[in-house]
């Protein structure tokens, strides 16, 4: 197991995130999009121009994911799935998967090769009432796994065979066989985090099948082999690391969000860039 050199830089902007999350890269714009869940805003940083913009949201927002039809994004708000355009701003509900659980909210999500979104929910009161849902291109949603206290970090293996998902509160990362129809195989333990690592948070797969996992409370992002071995890690100057994302023309730039909520650290809530020493892949786009 090798520790990577601790080279990092900060995305230049005049603010920090209370709870940065849900970072994704839009190729056509050469831009990063991410959210501040507690700050209730969607943010964009153009890697070509350095321009930063943000939009206020009416409630907590866990993520935004690009649509293949060019009509903006699907957003995961506290109340459920929404369509979202930013210029001009328009927000429209699709479905509320948990209307009976008013203290739950959406937390993290990803898209598979067939254009389906897998999105987790979590309790804001520490209960094991969260679940994993699938939103299909026809805008129907389906309950696919439970229970979770803090559902987090779904990502898909490059060959589409596996979906990885986390319960941060349990310190465990799982994997599921991903079937053609979007159903999941049985839950398998991929890796269990010891206390010294913090808790597993957001994830992204690289082109070789390595799984990069953010360490909440662990001040780093780590690469795990497809067999679940921690192969290397990159230290960061903030403790609450939340989600990595590959970006750039060659997908060889790794950007990582963080959170300032509950900590007094100068760089908490920054978005960091590190050199992963490998390449990622373009994110899939929602098919509806």
C-alpha positions, 0 to 999 in steps of 0.5 A: 500500500502506497501513500501518494504525495500530498500535492493539492490545490484549491478551486479558486472562489470566494466562498466555502461549502457548509456541506459540499457534495454531488460533484459531477463534470459536464464535458460539453461545458468543461465545467464542474457542477456540485452542491452545498447541501446545507447551504441549499445551492447548486454551483458551477466552475468553468475549468476553461475560464475560471468563472464561478456561479451559483444558484439558490435552491428552495430546499436541501439539494444532494446532487444534480446529474446531467440529462442526455436530452440536453434539457438541464439536470435531474436534481435530488432535493430533500423532497425527491426527484426534480427536473432542473434548468439553471439558465433560465432557472426552472425546477419541477417535481418528478416524484417524492419517494418518501413522503411518509418520512419527512425527516429524510432527504436525498444524499448522493447519486450516480447514473449507469450506462443505461441512463438510470439514476441510483440515488440514496436517502438518509435520515437527518435524525440518525435513524436507519430509515434511508434507502436506495432508489432507481429512477428510470428514463421513463421517470418511474422510480423503484425501491431497490435496497434498504435499510441505510442510516446514511446512504452514500456514494453510489458509483458504477464499475467501468464494465457496468457489472457492479454498483457500489454503495455505502452506509457511511454510519456503518463504515461499510462499502457494499457492491451489488451485481447490476442486472440488465433490467436495473435490478440488483443482486445480493448486497456484498461487503466490498470494504469495511473502514476501520475507525482510523480511516474515518467513514466512507463517503462519496465514490467514483470509479476510474478507467481501470476499475479502481474505486476512489472513496472520500474519507469523511473524518479521515482527511483523504481520498483513497483508491481501492482495487476491484478486489477491495484492497486499499492501494493508495491514498492522497492526504488533504488539508480538511477532515470532512472529505465528501466526493471525488470526480474525474474531469478535464479533457483527458479525465486525469484531473481529480476534484474532491469536495469537502464540508465545513459543518461542525469543524473549525478548519481553514480549508474546510468546505473547499473543493480540492484538485489532486493528481490521481495518477490515472484516468477516469471516464465520462459520467453517464447521463440520465436517459430521460 
